[in-house]
Amino acid sequence: MARTPGQAARRDPDWEGVRLHVVSGKGGTGKTTLAAALALALAADGGRVLLIEVEGRQGIAELFGIAALPYEERRVASVSPSQLGLPAGEVPAGGARAGEVLALAIDTEQALLEYLEMFYKLGRAGKALQKVGFVDFATTVAPGVRDVLLTGKACEAARRKGPDGRRRYDAVVMDAPPTGRITRFLNVNSEVAGLARIGPIHTQAQAVMRVLRSPETAVHLVTLLEEMPVQETVDGIAELREAKLPVGGVMVNMVRPPVLDAAAVAAVDGDHREEVALALGEAGLGGRSRQTETVRAAVEPLLDPLLEQAREHAERVELEREQRADLQQLRLPTYELPLLGEGVDLGGLYRLAGELKRQGAA
């Protein structure tokens, strides 16, 4: 069932017990933006959340308006319910401590060197391999190894514990590769099967898959109410299910509010030229004259553009209705996020996080 923007009541979260949230989506749907918004929403009640980027685009740094992220976990934001626009009555008595979001841009070379040191104790030899280009060669020739390293880092963070025995992070959010590659990226067992059937790489892949297929993981897909993104979402979910990977929710981004009500949309195909001309005249767009001919002449240039816009809007509303119906067939929690006309700055990011929180995504 779809949750729509602007709901007054805050829902109970849909993903209790999930610690690793993997966010994917077709390019251009805003998956990085919604991954960051989800991290803020998850942290809002005082939690500690790690936001991970695996594609090397530094999209997270750009969203938060900070310098490029190094290969280390850094605090990028603090967040409280009030910052997300949640009504005061929903904040626990006595107030809630601010949560925090840390971010990590995983560098494949550094991750492989870390891996070689951990399992093979190469130390300086590993750095020498980096200098001669071995690391880049290995991850290019054997992309399955690269995916094990990237997913393994996220899984390790999701299960990491501090000296007190408690989990270091309440949740980890991964800004993952696009929908067309997400199943292959996460299904690391099949990716490394031809490379290593025993040894540390095989063992690492097995450990990663135990986390990715557990109830602690959910793979969310971001889409738009457009034919191609919705179809890619439907196909992506089918692939995830076939690979036995845990499907999460669908985040519908950039939803535009309808300008015309249902009756107006249904009436667009009729001949309403005279009615529209009369309405424009009554609204004062015909000038000060009260003579019918003069008023009609004044509003005439407006009629065709207005009627054409109405037809285009009606077509869009109908297309979006069809796409919603296709998404409903998936029978997954669905969250609708509004189109921010001014673009997504830091304030917009917090607004999207508030919408996700209200609708039960966090």
C-alpha positions as CSV (number, residue, x, y, z in Angstrom):
1,M,0.0,0.0,0.0
2,A,1.4,3.4,-1.0
3,R,2.0,6.1,1.6
4,T,1.6,9.5,0.2
5,P,3.5,12.8,1.0
6,G,2.3,15.0,3.8
7,Q,0.6,12.4,6.0
8,A,0.0,14.1,9.4
9,A,0.3,10.9,11.5
10,R,3.6,9.2,11.9
11,R,3.5,5.4,11.3
12,D,5.3,2.7,13.1
13,P,8.4,1.7,11.2
14,D,8.0,-1.1,8.7
15,W,11.6,-2.4,9.1
16,E,12.1,-3.3,12.7
17,G,15.1,-5.6,13.1
18,V,16.7,-4.6,9.8
19,R,20.2,-3.3,10.2
20,L,21.5,-3.2,6.6
21,H,19.4,-1.2,4.2
22,V,20.6,-1.5,0.6
23,V,19.2,1.3,-1.7
24,S,19.2,0.8,-5.4
25,G,17.3,2.3,-8.4
26,K,17.5,3.2,-12.0
27,G,19.9,6.0,-12.8
28,G,18.3,9.4,-12.5
29,T,15.7,8.3,-10.0
30,G,17.5,9.9,-7.0
31,K,18.7,6.8,-5.2
32,T,21.7,8.5,-3.6
33,T,19.4,11.3,-2.3
34,L,16.9,8.8,-0.8
35,A,19.7,6.7,0.6
36,A,20.9,9.8,2.5
37,A,17.4,10.7,3.5
38,L,16.8,7.2,4.8
39,A,20.0,7.4,6.9
40,L,18.8,10.7,8.4
41,A,15.3,9.2,9.1
42,L,16.8,6.1,10.8
43,A,19.0,8.2,13.0
44,A,16.3,10.8,14.0
45,D,15.3,9.0,17.2
46,G,18.8,9.2,18.6
47,G,20.4,6.4,16.6
48,R,23.8,6.1,15.1
49,V,23.7,5.3,11.3
50,L,26.5,4.7,8.8
51,L,25.9,5.8,5.2
52,I,28.1,3.9,2.7
53,E,28.9,4.8,-0.9
54,V,30.4,2.1,-3.2
55,E,30.5,3.7,-6.7
56,G,33.2,6.3,-6.1
57,R,31.1,9.2,-7.3
58,Q,31.3,11.2,-4.0
59,G,27.5,11.8,-4.2
60,I,27.1,11.8,-0.5
61,A,29.7,14.5,0.0
62,E,27.9,16.7,-2.6
63,L,24.5,16.2,-0.9
64,F,25.8,17.3,2.5
65,G,27.9,20.1,1.1
66,I,31.2,18.8,2.4
67,A,34.6,17.9,1.0
68,A,35.2,14.6,-0.7
69,L,35.0,11.7,1.8
70,P,38.2,9.7,2.5
71,Y,38.3,6.0,3.2
72,E,37.3,6.4,6.8
73,E,34.0,6.8,8.7
74,R,33.2,10.5,9.2
75,R,30.3,12.3,10.9
76,V,28.3,14.2,8.3
77,A,25.1,15.2,10.1
78,S,23.2,15.2,13.3
79,V,19.4,14.9,13.3
80,S,16.5,15.1,15.7
81,P,12.7,14.6,15.2
82,S,12.1,18.3,15.3
83,Q,14.6,18.8,12.4
84,L,12.5,16.5,10.3
85,G,9.4,18.5,11.0
86,L,7.7,15.9,13.2
87,P,5.0,17.3,15.5
88,A,6.0,18.0,19.1
89,G,3.6,15.4,20.4
90,E,5.6,12.7,18.6
91,V,8.9,13.5,20.4
92,P,9.4,11.4,23.6
93,A,8.8,13.2,26.9
94,G,11.8,15.1,28.0
95,G,13.0,15.3,24.4
96,A,15.2,13.0,22.4
97,R,18.9,13.1,22.0
98,A,20.1,13.9,18.5
99,G,21.1,11.0,16.3
100,E,24.1,11.1,14.1
101,V,24.9,10.0,10.6
102,L,28.4,9.0,9.6
103,A,29.5,8.4,6.0
104,L,32.1,6.2,4.3
105,A,33.1,6.2,0.6
106,I,34.6,2.8,0.1
107,D,37.8,2.8,-2.0
108,T,38.3,-0.5,-3.7
109,E,42.1,-0.4,-3.7
110,Q,42.2,0.4,0.0
111,A,39.6,-2.3,0.8
112,L,41.7,-4.9,-1.1
113,L,44.9,-3.9,0.7
114,E,43.0,-4.1,4.0
115,Y,41.8,-7.6,3.0
116,L,45.2,-8.8,1.9
117,E,46.7,-7.6,5.3
118,M,43.8,-9.2,7.2
119,F,44.0,-12.6,5.6
120,Y,47.5,-12.8,4.1
121,K,49.5,-10.5,6.4
122,L,51.2,-8.9,3.3
123,G,51.8,-5.5,5.0
124,R,54.4,-3.6,2.9
125,A,54.2,-6.2,0.1
126,G,50.5,-5.2,-0.3
127,K,51.5,-1.6,-0.8
128,A,54.1,-2.7,-3.4
129,L,51.4,-4.5,-5.3
130,Q,49.4,-1.3,-5.3
131,K,52.4,0.6,-6.8
132,V,52.8,-1.8,-9.7
133,G,49.1,-1.7,-10.5
134,F,48.2,-5.2,-9.3
135,V,45.2,-4.0,-7.2
136,D,43.6,-2.3,-10.1
137,F,44.3,-5.3,-12.4
138,A,42.8,-7.8,-9.9
139,T,39.6,-5.9,-9.3
140,T,39.1,-5.3,-13.1
141,V,39.9,-8.9,-14.2
142,A,37.9,-10.4,-11.3
143,P,35.0,-8.0,-10.6
144,G,33.5,-10.6,-8.3
145,V,36.3,-9.9,-5.9
146,R,35.6,-6.2,-6.0
147,D,31.9,-6.8,-5.1
148,V,32.9,-9.1,-2.2
149,L,35.1,-6.4,-0.8
150,L,32.4,-3.7,-1.1
151,T,29.5,-5.7,0.3
152,G,31.8,-7.3,2.9
153,K,32.7,-3.8,4.3
154,A,29.0,-3.0,4.6
155,C,28.2,-6.3,6.3
156,E,31.1,-5.9,8.7
157,A,29.9,-2.5,9.7
158,A,26.3,-3.7,10.2
159,R,27.5,-6.4,12.6
160,R,30.5,-4.6,14.2
161,K,30.4,-4.4,18.0
162,G,32.1,-2.0,20.4
163,P,34.1,-2.8,23.6
164,D,30.8,-2.9,25.5
165,G,29.4,-5.6,23.3
166,R,26.8,-3.4,21.7
167,R,26.4,-2.9,18.0
168,R,28.5,0.1,16.8
169,Y,25.7,1.2,14.5
170,D,22.0,1.0,14.8
171,A,21.7,0.7,11.1
172,V,23.9,0.8,7.9
173,V,22.5,2.3,4.7
174,M,24.3,1.4,1.4
175,D,24.0,3.6,-1.7
176,A,24.3,0.6,-4.0
177,P,24.7,0.2,-7.8
178,P,21.7,0.7,-10.1
179,T,18.8,-1.7,-10.4
180,G,20.2,-3.4,-13.5
181,R,23.3,-4.5,-11.6
182,I,22.1,-4.9,-8.0
183,T,21.3,-8.6,-8.0
184,R,24.7,-9.5,-9.5
185,F,26.4,-7.1,-7.1
186,L,24.8,-8.6,-4.0
187,N,24.9,-12.3,-5.1
188,V,28.6,-12.6,-4.5
189,N,28.5,-16.4,-4.1
190,S,27.8,-16.9,-7.8
191,E,30.3,-14.1,-8.7
192,V,33.3,-15.7,-7.0
193,A,32.3,-19.4,-7.7
194,G,34.5,-19.5,-10.7
195,L,37.4,-17.8,-8.9
196,A,37.6,-19.6,-5.6
197,R,35.9,-22.6,-4.2
198,I,38.0,-22.7,-1.1
199,G,40.2,-20.2,0.8
200,P,39.7,-16.8,2.3
201,I,37.8,-15.2,-0.6
202,H,35.3,-18.1,-0.7
203,T,34.9,-17.9,3.1
204,Q,34.4,-14.1,2.9
205,A,31.7,-14.5,0.2
206,Q,29.9,-17.1,2.4
207,A,30.0,-14.8,5.4
208,V,28.7,-11.9,3.3
209,M,25.8,-14.0,1.9
210,R,24.7,-15.0,5.4
211,V,24.2,-11.4,6.2
212,L,22.7,-10.4,2.9
213,R,20.1,-13.2,3.0
214,S,19.3,-12.7,6.7
215,P,16.2,-10.8,8.1
216,E,18.7,-8.1,9.1
217,T,18.9,-6.9,5.5
218,A,16.4,-5.3,3.2
219,V,17.0,-4.1,-0.4
220,H,14.9,-1.1,-1.3
221,L,14.4,0.2,-4.8
222,V,13.9,3.8,-5.9
223,T,11.7,4.6,-8.9
224,L,9.7,7.3,-10.6
225,L,6.1,7.1,-11.8
226,E,7.3,6.6,-15.4
227,E,7.2,3.6,-17.6
228,M,10.9,2.7,-17.8
229,P,11.9,3.1,-14.1
230,V,8.8,1.2,-13.0
231,Q,9.5,-1.7,-15.4
232,E,13.1,-1.8,-14.3
233,T,11.9,-1.9,-10.7
234,V,9.5,-4.7,-11.4
235,D,12.2,-6.7,-13.2
236,G,14.7,-5.9,-10.5
237,I,12.5,-7.2,-7.7
238,A,11.8,-10.4,-9.7
239,E,15.6,-11.0,-10.0
240,L,16.1,-10.3,-6.3
241,R,13.4,-12.8,-5.4
242,E,14.9,-15.4,-7.7
243,A,18.3,-14.9,-6.0
244,K,16.6,-15.3,-2.6
245,L,17.7,-11.8,-1.6
246,P,15.4,-10.0,0.9
247,V,13.3,-7.4,-0.9
248,G,12.4,-4.3,1.1
249,G,10.2,-1.4,0.0
250,V,9.7,0.7,-3.1
251,M,10.4,4.5,-2.8
252,V,8.6,6.5,-5.4
253,N,10.6,9.7,-5.8
254,M,9.7,13.1,-7.3
255,V,5.9,12.7,-7.1
256,R,4.0,15.8,-8.4
257,P,0.7,16.7,-6.9
258,P,-2.3,16.7,-9.3
259,V,-3.3,20.1,-10.4
260,L,-6.8,19.0,-11.7
261,D,-9.2,16.9,-9.7
262,A,-10.6,13.6,-11.1
263,A,-13.7,15.2,-12.7
264,A,-11.6,17.9,-14.4
265,V,-9.2,15.2,-15.8
266,A,-12.1,13.2,-17.1
267,A,-13.6,16.3,-18.8
268,V,-10.4,17.3,-20.6
269,D,-11.3,15.4,-23.8
270,G,-14.6,17.3,-24.2
271,D,-15.2,20.6,-26.0
272,H,-14.9,23.1,-23.2
273,R,-13.6,26.1,-25.1
274,E,-16.6,28.3,-24.4
275,E,-16.7,27.4,-20.7
276,V,-13.0,28.1,-20.3
277,A,-13.3,31.4,-22.1
278,L,-16.2,32.4,-19.8
279,A,-14.2,31.4,-16.7
280,L,-11.2,33.4,-17.8
281,G,-13.4,36.5,-18.4
282,E,-15.0,36.1,-14.9
283,A,-11.6,35.9,-13.4
284,G,-10.8,39.3,-14.9
285,L,-8.3,38.1,-17.5
286,G,-10.4,39.8,-20.2
287,G,-9.5,43.3,-19.1
288,R,-11.8,45.9,-17.6
289,S,-14.3,45.9,-20.5
290,R,-17.7,44.2,-19.9
291,Q,-18.5,43.8,-23.5
292,T,-18.6,40.1,-24.4
293,E,-16.9,40.5,-27.7
294,T,-14.0,42.5,-26.2
295,V,-13.5,40.1,-23.3
296,R,-13.6,37.1,-25.7
297,A,-11.0,38.7,-27.9
298,A,-8.7,39.3,-24.9
299,V,-8.9,35.8,-23.6
300,E,-8.7,34.0,-27.0
301,P,-4.9,33.8,-27.1
302,L,-4.9,32.0,-23.7
303,L,-7.4,29.3,-24.7
304,D,-5.2,27.0,-26.8
305,P,-2.2,26.9,-24.5
306,L,-4.4,26.3,-21.4
307,L,-6.3,23.5,-23.0
308,E,-3.1,21.9,-24.3
309,Q,-1.6,22.1,-20.8
310,A,-4.8,20.5,-19.4
311,R,-4.6,17.7,-21.9
312,E,-0.9,17.1,-21.2
313,H,-1.6,17.1,-17.4
314,A,-4.5,14.6,-17.9
315,E,-2.2,12.3,-19.9
316,R,0.5,12.4,-17.2
317,V,-2.1,11.7,-14.4
318,E,-3.4,8.7,-16.4
319,L,0.1,7.4,-17.0
320,E,1.0,7.8,-13.3
321,R,-2.2,6.0,-12.3
322,E,-1.1,3.0,-14.5
323,Q,2.4,3.0,-13.0
324,R,1.0,3.0,-9.5
325,A,-1.2,0.1,-10.4
326,D,1.9,-1.9,-11.6
327,L,3.7,-1.1,-8.4
328,Q,0.8,-2.2,-6.3
329,Q,1.0,-5.6,-7.9
330,L,4.3,-6.0,-6.2
331,R,2.6,-6.1,-2.8
332,L,5.4,-4.3,-1.1
333,P,5.5,-1.3,1.2
334,T,5.6,1.8,-1.0
335,Y,6.6,5.3,0.0
336,E,5.9,8.4,-2.1
337,L,8.3,11.4,-1.9
338,P,7.4,14.8,-3.3
339,L,9.1,16.5,-6.1
340,L,11.1,19.4,-4.6
341,G,10.7,22.2,-7.2
342,E,13.7,24.1,-5.8
343,G,16.0,21.1,-6.0
344,V,17.4,19.1,-3.2
345,D,19.6,21.2,-0.9
346,L,20.3,20.2,2.7
347,G,16.9,21.5,3.9
348,G,15.2,19.4,1.1
349,L,17.1,16.3,2.2
350,Y,15.8,16.7,5.8
351,R,12.3,17.2,4.4
352,L,12.5,13.9,2.5
353,A,13.8,12.2,5.6
354,G,10.8,13.5,7.5
355,E,8.5,12.1,4.8
356,L,10.2,8.7,5.0
357,K,9.8,8.8,8.8
358,R,6.1,9.7,8.7
359,Q,5.4,7.0,6.2
360,G,7.0,4.2,8.2
361,A,10.2,3.6,6.2
362,A,12.3,4.3,9.3
